[in-house]
């Protein structure tokens, strides 16, 4: 498992979890969480810029195949980036990687804005995806390890849902950018990517002030640094809130290691926590297909079958409902509980999507948007909770890589299998002019989403208000008598 550096008993997790909410925690939220806004902005803008990119006069003269390939390349970059940067996050630390991955994203976005030909554009899209994929692993693990247990669920769900703030902004931004009477189409799409890079630099400035995870530090033999950071945080929080911090009695004994082997991480996920692995797989695949079943076909449905010429307003309304659901329902994941809320949001949204499939022939652009807004008001909170689940139900040493692994699965299924399947449904339906031809996609998304909810009902983990160490014992933890704790004994 790597060179052992010593054994320590520490109360750092308990001290972090007992902190009241303060301005300092908003620094963590803004510095780390706002990157999902960039992801939403990026994805929405790219999806709306295909016409400008295809025109050799205004764009790069890309064929329809190349435009589609760019989407696949972005997905591949996200999957590989998540896995590559995820294991580095567990090995080298949260802060190094959440600075590196944002820098990769920023550089790649600038390169995209200056694309001179399709090959350049495709390479830049791959690097952009790699940066975003790495962000999901580094950021979610850092947030969960810095936010007190009482607030972890609501903060994580709301932050992951902020993707849709960027999506709404991107949808509205495309309205003037795609209007040739307002913006020169030859540089409008470049300006959109440039804006993403400018926002990323602003986030990077804030993020530099977010400390390394003390939990990661003390496990990797840097307990003195961890102690200094926690003491500083306690002083800051005390000054900001004016409240006195109560002493803690809970502690944990750790066998410190410089590195944890990939083999041990893999064995932990698949052997020691098989039920949790099935749970996360079901949640990620369910939400991936749900979003592709509806959102991937949404723009084409509006333009091809329902006579809409400018989809930006409709997509913005849809995006707002997604963020509103994640924001307004997030607190319930800490109060009503993870299992009940995940089960309800998955099953409810899946059932309504399935019912919608039966009535596709009678929808209008407005009614389809309203139904979609209802479905994803709940589904967005559930999908965000999938990331929360993957982040908190596995041992700390494996956290970033587990997030990366399940993110890669969901992204690959949703971004590769989904477009291939639903793209064919759209093509067939377009040929016949019958919108009901895409209904099988709705049914598949509904079945997988409901299945994810059922799995959550039986295998879900009641993690609300619990410390990360009690949800999943660190691999390096020991009993008071020095014998290894057995993670498999933790609730499945």
C-alpha positions as CSV (number, residue, x, y, z in Angstrom):
1,X,0.0,0.0,0.0
2,X,3.0,2.3,0.0
3,X,5.7,3.2,2.5
4,X,4.3,3.5,6.0
5,X,5.4,6.8,7.7
6,X,3.9,6.3,11.2
7,X,0.7,6.0,13.2
8,X,-1.2,9.0,14.6
9,X,-4.5,9.5,16.4
10,X,-6.3,12.7,15.2
11,X,-9.5,14.6,15.9
12,X,-9.3,16.6,12.7
13,X,-12.4,15.1,11.0
14,X,-14.5,15.7,14.1
15,X,-13.2,19.3,14.4
16,X,-14.1,20.1,10.7
17,X,-17.5,18.5,11.0
18,X,-18.6,20.4,14.1
19,X,-17.9,23.9,12.6
20,X,-20.9,26.2,12.1
21,X,-21.5,27.6,8.6
22,X,-19.4,30.7,8.0
23,X,-18.2,33.0,5.3
24,X,-15.1,30.8,5.0
25,X,-17.3,28.0,3.7
26,X,-18.6,30.3,1.0
27,X,-15.0,30.7,-0.2
28,X,-14.9,26.9,-0.7
29,X,-18.2,26.9,-2.5
30,X,-17.3,29.8,-4.8
31,X,-13.7,28.7,-5.4
32,X,-14.5,25.1,-6.1
33,X,-18.2,24.8,-7.0
34,X,-18.6,27.4,-9.6
35,X,-16.7,25.4,-12.2
36,X,-19.8,23.5,-13.0
37,X,-21.2,26.7,-14.4
38,X,-18.4,26.7,-16.9
39,X,-19.2,23.1,-17.9
40,X,-22.8,24.0,-18.5
41,X,-21.8,27.1,-20.5
42,X,-19.3,25.1,-22.5
43,X,-21.7,22.3,-23.5
44,X,-24.6,24.5,-24.3
45,X,-22.6,26.9,-26.5
46,X,-20.9,24.1,-28.4
47,X,-24.3,22.5,-29.1
48,X,-25.6,25.7,-30.5
49,X,-22.6,26.6,-32.6
50,X,-22.6,23.7,-35.1
51,X,-24.0,25.9,-37.9
52,X,-21.4,28.6,-37.4
53,X,-18.6,26.0,-37.3
54,X,-19.8,24.2,-40.4
55,X,-19.9,27.4,-42.5
56,X,-16.4,27.9,-44.1
57,X,-17.0,31.6,-44.2
58,X,-17.8,32.0,-40.5
59,X,-16.3,28.9,-39.0
60,X,-13.9,26.1,-39.8
61,X,-15.8,24.4,-42.7
62,X,-16.5,21.4,-40.5
63,X,-18.7,18.6,-41.9
64,X,-21.6,17.2,-39.9
65,X,-19.5,14.2,-39.2
66,X,-16.7,16.4,-37.8
67,X,-19.1,18.4,-35.7
68,X,-20.5,15.1,-34.2
69,X,-16.9,13.8,-33.8
70,X,-16.0,16.9,-31.8
71,X,-18.8,16.0,-29.3
72,X,-17.5,12.4,-29.0
73,X,-13.9,13.7,-28.6
74,X,-15.0,16.0,-25.8
75,X,-16.7,13.0,-24.1
76,X,-13.6,10.8,-24.5
77,X,-11.4,13.5,-23.1
78,X,-13.7,13.9,-20.1
79,X,-13.7,10.2,-19.4
80,X,-9.9,9.8,-19.7
81,X,-9.3,13.0,-17.9
82,X,-11.4,12.0,-15.0
83,X,-9.6,8.7,-14.6
84,X,-6.1,10.1,-15.1
85,X,-6.5,13.2,-12.9
86,X,-8.7,11.2,-10.4
87,X,-5.9,8.8,-9.4
88,X,-3.5,11.7,-9.3
89,X,-5.9,13.6,-6.9
90,X,-5.8,10.7,-4.5
91,X,-2.0,10.4,-4.8
92,X,-0.8,14.0,-5.0
93,X,-3.5,15.9,-3.1
94,X,-6.8,17.8,-3.8
95,X,-5.3,21.3,-4.1
96,X,-2.6,20.5,-6.7
97,X,-5.1,18.8,-8.9
98,X,-8.0,21.3,-8.6
99,X,-5.5,24.0,-9.7
100,X,-4.0,21.9,-12.5
101,X,-7.3,20.7,-13.9
102,X,-8.7,24.2,-14.1
103,X,-5.5,25.4,-15.7
104,X,-5.9,22.6,-18.3
105,X,-9.5,23.7,-19.0
106,X,-8.6,27.4,-19.3
107,X,-5.7,26.7,-21.7
108,X,-7.8,24.3,-23.8
109,X,-10.7,26.8,-24.0
110,X,-8.3,29.5,-25.2
111,X,-6.9,27.1,-27.8
112,X,-10.5,26.4,-29.0
113,X,-11.2,30.1,-29.5
114,X,-8.1,30.4,-31.7
115,X,-8.8,27.2,-33.7
116,X,-7.5,27.5,-37.3
117,X,-8.8,24.2,-38.7
118,X,-10.9,21.2,-37.7
119,X,-7.9,19.2,-36.4
120,X,-6.9,22.0,-34.1
121,X,-10.5,22.3,-32.9
122,X,-10.8,18.6,-32.2
123,X,-7.5,18.5,-30.2
124,X,-8.6,21.5,-28.2
125,X,-12.0,19.9,-27.5
126,X,-10.3,16.7,-26.2
127,X,-8.1,18.8,-23.8
128,X,-11.1,20.8,-22.6
129,X,-13.0,17.6,-21.8
130,X,-9.9,16.2,-20.0
131,X,-9.8,19.3,-17.8
132,X,-13.5,19.1,-17.0
133,X,-13.4,15.4,-16.3
134,X,-10.5,16.0,-13.9
135,X,-12.4,18.8,-12.2
136,X,-15.3,16.5,-11.2
137,X,-12.9,14.1,-9.3
138,X,-10.7,16.8,-7.7
139,X,-13.5,19.2,-6.8
140,X,-16.2,16.8,-5.4
141,X,-13.6,15.1,-3.1
142,X,-12.2,18.4,-1.8
143,X,-15.7,19.9,-1.2
144,X,-16.9,16.9,0.8
145,X,-13.8,16.8,2.9
146,X,-14.0,20.5,3.8
147,X,-17.7,21.0,4.3
148,X,-19.2,20.1,7.7
149,X,-21.3,16.8,7.8
150,X,-24.5,18.7,8.6
151,X,-24.4,20.7,5.4
152,X,-22.5,18.3,3.0
153,X,-25.6,16.9,1.2
154,X,-27.3,20.2,0.4
155,X,-24.1,21.9,-0.7
156,X,-23.0,19.0,-2.9
157,X,-26.4,18.7,-4.6
158,X,-26.7,22.4,-5.2
159,X,-23.2,22.8,-6.5
160,X,-23.6,19.9,-9.0
161,X,-26.9,21.4,-10.1
162,X,-25.2,24.7,-10.9
163,X,-24.2,23.1,-14.2
164,X,-27.6,24.4,-15.3
165,X,-26.8,28.0,-14.4
166,X,-24.1,27.8,-17.1
167,X,-26.5,26.0,-19.4
168,X,-29.1,28.7,-19.1
169,X,-26.5,31.4,-19.5
170,X,-25.1,29.6,-22.6
171,X,-28.5,29.2,-24.1
172,X,-29.3,32.9,-23.7
173,X,-25.8,33.9,-24.9
174,X,-26.3,32.0,-28.2
175,X,-29.3,34.2,-29.0
176,X,-27.3,37.3,-29.8
177,X,-24.2,35.3,-30.9
178,X,-26.2,33.5,-33.6
179,X,-27.9,36.7,-34.8
180,X,-25.9,38.0,-37.8
181,X,-27.5,41.4,-37.5
182,X,-25.9,41.8,-34.0
183,X,-22.6,39.8,-34.1
184,X,-20.2,39.0,-36.9
185,X,-20.6,35.2,-37.2
186,X,-17.0,34.7,-38.0
187,X,-15.9,35.7,-34.5
188,X,-19.0,35.2,-32.4
189,X,-18.3,31.6,-31.6
190,X,-14.7,32.5,-30.8
191,X,-15.8,35.1,-28.4
192,X,-18.1,32.6,-26.6
193,X,-15.1,30.3,-25.9
194,X,-13.0,33.3,-24.8
195,X,-15.7,34.3,-22.3
196,X,-15.4,30.8,-20.7
197,X,-11.6,31.2,-20.4
198,X,-12.0,34.7,-18.7
199,X,-14.5,33.2,-16.2
200,X,-12.1,30.3,-15.5
201,X,-9.3,32.7,-14.7
202,X,-11.5,34.5,-12.2
203,X,-12.4,31.2,-10.5
204,X,-8.7,30.3,-10.4
205,X,-7.9,33.5,-8.5
206,X,-10.4,32.6,-5.8
207,X,-9.4,28.9,-5.8
208,X,-5.8,29.6,-4.9
209,X,-7.0,30.6,-1.4
210,X,-8.8,27.3,-0.7
211,X,-6.5,25.0,1.4
212,X,-5.5,21.4,0.9
213,X,-7.8,18.9,2.5
214,X,-6.6,18.3,6.0
215,X,-8.0,14.8,5.8
216,X,-5.8,14.0,2.8
217,X,-2.8,15.6,4.6
218,X,-2.9,13.6,7.8
219,X,-3.3,10.3,6.0
220,X,-0.3,11.1,3.8
221,X,2.1,11.8,6.7
222,X,1.7,15.6,6.8
223,X,-0.2,15.9,10.1
224,X,1.6,19.1,11.2
225,X,0.4,20.9,8.0
226,X,-3.1,19.5,8.5
227,X,-3.1,20.8,12.1
228,X,-2.0,24.3,11.0
229,X,-4.8,24.5,8.4
230,X,-7.5,23.3,10.7
231,X,-6.4,25.7,13.5
232,X,-6.5,28.5,11.0
233,X,-9.9,27.5,9.7
234,X,-11.3,27.3,13.3
235,X,-9.9,30.8,14.1
236,X,-11.4,32.2,10.9
237,X,-14.8,30.7,11.6
238,X,-14.8,31.8,15.2
239,X,-14.0,35.4,14.2
240,X,-16.7,35.4,11.4
241,X,-19.5,33.8,13.5
242,X,-18.5,35.1,17.0
243,X,-19.4,31.7,18.4
244,X,-17.3,29.6,20.7
245,X,-16.3,26.2,19.3
246,X,-17.1,23.2,21.6
247,X,-14.3,20.7,22.2
248,X,-14.6,17.3,20.4
249,X,-14.0,13.8,21.8
250,X,-14.1,11.7,18.7
251,X,-10.8,10.7,17.1
252,X,-9.4,8.2,14.7
253,X,-6.2,6.3,14.5
254,X,-4.5,6.2,11.2
255,X,-1.6,4.3,9.7
256,X,-0.1,7.0,7.5
257,X,1.0,6.1,3.9
258,X,2.7,8.2,1.3
259,X,0.9,6.3,-1.5
260,X,-2.0,3.9,-1.9
261,X,-1.8,1.4,-4.7
262,X,-4.3,1.4,-7.5
263,X,-4.7,-2.4,-7.0
264,X,-5.9,-1.8,-3.4
265,X,-8.3,0.9,-4.5
266,X,-9.8,-1.4,-7.2
267,X,-10.1,-4.2,-4.7
268,X,-11.9,-1.9,-2.2
269,X,-14.5,-0.7,-4.7
270,X,-15.3,-4.1,-6.2
271,X,-14.7,-6.5,-3.4
272,X,-15.2,-4.7,-0.1
273,X,-18.1,-2.5,-1.2
274,X,-19.9,-4.4,-4.0
275,X,-23.4,-3.2,-3.0
276,X,-22.2,0.4,-3.1
277,X,-20.6,-0.2,-6.5
278,X,-23.9,-1.5,-7.9
279,X,-25.7,1.5,-6.3
280,X,-23.4,4.1,-7.9
281,X,-23.4,2.3,-11.3
282,X,-27.2,2.2,-11.3
283,X,-27.5,5.9,-10.3
284,X,-25.0,7.2,-12.9
285,X,-26.3,5.1,-15.8
286,X,-29.9,6.0,-15.0
287,X,-29.4,9.7,-14.9
288,X,-27.2,9.6,-18.0
289,X,-29.9,7.9,-20.1
290,X,-32.6,10.1,-18.7
291,X,-30.8,13.3,-19.7
292,X,-30.0,11.9,-23.1
293,X,-33.5,10.5,-23.7
294,X,-35.0,14.0,-23.2
295,X,-32.3,16.7,-23.5
296,X,-30.4,15.2,-26.4
297,X,-33.6,15.0,-28.5
298,X,-35.1,18.3,-27.1
299,X,-33.6,20.8,-29.5
300,X,-34.2,18.7,-32.5
301,X,-37.8,18.0,-31.4
302,X,-38.5,21.7,-31.1
303,X,-37.1,22.6,-34.5
304,X,-37.9,19.5,-36.5
305,X,-41.3,18.6,-35.3
306,X,-42.7,21.7,-33.4
307,X,-41.7,24.6,-35.7
308,X,-39.4,26.4,-33.3
309,X,-36.6,28.4,-35.0
310,X,-34.8,29.9,-32.0
311,X,-34.5,27.3,-29.2
312,X,-32.4,29.4,-26.8
313,X,-35.4,30.7,-24.8
314,X,-36.8,27.2,-24.4
315,X,-33.5,25.6,-23.4
316,X,-33.0,28.4,-20.9
317,X,-36.4,27.7,-19.2
318,X,-35.5,24.0,-19.1
319,X,-32.1,24.8,-17.6
320,X,-33.6,27.1,-14.9
321,X,-35.9,24.3,-13.8
322,X,-33.0,22.0,-13.4
323,X,-31.0,24.4,-11.2
324,X,-34.1,25.3,-9.2
325,X,-34.8,21.7,-8.4
326,X,-31.2,21.0,-7.2
327,X,-31.2,24.2,-5.2
328,X,-34.6,24.0,-3.6
329,X,-34.6,20.3,-2.9
330,X,-31.0,20.1,-1.8
331,X,-31.7,20.7,1.9
332,X,-34.1,17.7,2.0
333,X,-31.2,15.3,1.3
334,X,-29.8,16.3,4.7
335,X,-33.2,16.3,6.6
336,X,-35.5,13.7,5.0
337,X,-32.4,11.7,4.0
338,X,-30.4,10.5,1.1
339,X,-32.2,7.2,0.5
340,X,-35.7,8.5,0.5
341,X,-34.9,11.5,-1.6
342,X,-32.8,9.7,-4.2
343,X,-35.5,7.0,-4.5
344,X,-38.3,9.5,-4.9
345,X,-36.5,11.8,-7.4
346,X,-35.4,8.9,-9.6
347,X,-38.7,7.0,-9.6
348,X,-40.9,10.1,-10.0
349,X,-38.9,11.6,-12.9
350,X,-38.7,8.2,-14.6
351,X,-42.4,7.5,-14.4
352,X,-43.3,11.0,-15.7
353,X,-40.9,10.6,-18.6
354,X,-42.4,7.3,-19.5
355,X,-45.9,8.7,-19.4
356,X,-44.8,11.6,-21.6
357,X,-43.6,9.1,-24.2
358,X,-47.2,7.9,-24.6
359,X,-48.5,11.5,-25.3
360,X,-45.7,12.8,-27.6
361,X,-48.0,13.0,-30.5
362,X,-50.1,15.7,-28.8
363,X,-47.4,18.0,-27.3
364,X,-46.6,21.5,-28.4
365,X,-43.3,23.3,-27.9
366,X,-44.6,24.9,-24.7
367,X,-46.2,21.8,-23.2
368,X,-43.1,19.7,-23.9
369,X,-40.9,22.4,-22.2
370,X,-43.3,22.5,-19.2
371,X,-43.3,18.7,-18.9
372,X,-39.5,18.6,-19.2
373,X,-39.2,21.3,-16.6
374,X,-41.3,19.3,-14.2
375,X,-39.4,16.0,-14.8
376,X,-36.0,17.6,-14.4
377,X,-36.9,19.8,-11.4
378,X,-36.7,16.5,-9.5
379,X,-34.3,14.6,-11.7
380,X,-31.6,17.3,-11.5
381,X,-31.5,16.9,-7.7
382,X,-31.4,13.1,-8.0
383,X,-28.6,13.2,-10.6
384,X,-26.6,15.6,-8.5
385,X,-27.1,13.2,-5.5
386,X,-25.5,10.5,-7.6
387,X,-22.2,12.4,-7.5
388,X,-22.7,13.0,-3.8
389,X,-23.2,9.3,-3.2
390,X,-20.0,8.3,-5.1
391,X,-18.1,10.9,-3.2
392,X,-19.1,9.9,0.3
393,X,-19.7,6.1,0.4
394,X,-16.1,4.9,-0.3
395,X,-12.9,5.3,1.8
396,X,-11.1,8.6,1.7
397,X,-8.0,7.1,0.0
398,X,-10.2,6.1,-3.0
399,X,-12.6,9.0,-3.1
400,X,-11.4,10.9,-6.1
401,X,-10.8,7.8,-8.2
402,X,-14.2,6.4,-7.3
403,X,-15.9,9.7,-8.4
404,X,-13.8,9.6,-11.6
405,X,-14.7,6.0,-12.3
406,X,-18.4,6.4,-12.0
407,X,-18.4,9.8,-13.7
408,X,-16.5,8.1,-16.6
409,X,-19.1,5.4,-16.8
410,X,-22.0,7.8,-16.8
411,X,-20.3,10.2,-19.3
412,X,-19.4,7.3,-21.6
413,X,-22.9,5.8,-21.5
414,X,-24.6,9.2,-21.8
415,X,-22.2,10.8,-24.2
416,X,-21.4,7.9,-26.5
417,X,-24.1,5.2,-26.3
418,X,-26.8,7.8,-25.8
419,X,-26.2,9.9,-28.9
420,X,-25.7,6.9,-31.1
421,X,-29.1,5.4,-30.0
422,X,-31.1,8.6,-29.8
423,X,-29.5,10.1,-32.9
424,X,-30.8,7.1,-34.9
425,X,-34.3,7.6,-33.4
426,X,-34.3,11.3,-34.4
427,X,-33.1,10.5,-37.9
428,X,-35.9,7.9,-38.4
429,X,-38.5,10.1,-36.8
430,X,-37.4,13.1,-39.0
431,X,-37.7,11.0,-42.1
432,X,-41.3,10.1,-41.3
433,X,-42.1,13.5,-39.7
434,X,-43.6,11.7,-36.7
435,X,-42.4,12.9,-33.3
436,X,-43.6,9.7,-31.6
437,X,-40.7,7.9,-33.3
438,X,-38.5,9.1,-30.4
439,X,-40.8,7.7,-27.8
440,X,-38.7,4.4,-27.4
441,X,-35.9,6.6,-26.1
442,X,-38.2,8.1,-23.5
443,X,-39.2,4.6,-22.4
444,X,-35.6,3.4,-22.1
445,X,-34.6,6.4,-20.1
446,X,-37.7,6.0,-17.8
447,X,-37.0,2.3,-17.2
448,X,-33.3,2.9,-16.3
449,X,-34.2,5.8,-14.0
450,X,-36.9,3.9,-12.2
451,X,-34.5,1.0,-11.8
452,X,-31.9,3.3,-10.3
453,X,-34.5,4.5,-7.8
454,X,-35.4,0.9,-6.8
455,X,-31.7,0.1,-6.3
456,X,-31.3,3.2,-4.1
457,X,-34.3,2.1,-2.0
458,X,-32.6,-1.2,-1.2
459,X,-28.9,-0.4,-1.3
460,X,-28.8,3.3,-0.5
461,X,-26.6,4.5,2.3
462,X,-28.1,6.8,5.1
463,X,-25.2,9.2,5.1
464,X,-27.0,12.4,6.2
465,X,-25.3,14.1,9.1
466,X,-22.6,11.4,9.3
467,X,-18.9,12.0,9.2
468,X,-17.1,10.6,6.1
469,X,-15.0,8.3,8.3
470,X,-18.1,6.7,9.8
471,X,-19.8,6.2,6.4
472,X,-16.7,4.4,5.1
473,X,-13.7,3.7,7.3
474,X,-10.4,4.9,5.8
475,X,-8.3,2.0,4.5
476,X,-5.5,3.2,6.8
477,X,-7.6,3.3,10.0
478,X,-6.8,1.0,12.9
479,X,-8.7,-0.2,16.0
480,X,-7.4,1.1,19.4
481,X,-5.5,-2.2,19.8
482,X,-3.6,-1.7,16.6
483,X,-5.5,-4.2,14.4
484,X,-6.8,-3.1,11.0
485,X,-10.4,-2.0,10.8
486,X,-12.3,-4.0,8.1
487,X,-14.1,-1.7,5.7
488,X,-16.3,-4.5,4.6
489,X,-18.0,-4.4,8.0
490,X,-19.3,-1.0,7.3
491,X,-22.9,-0.7,6.2
492,X,-23.2,-1.8,2.6
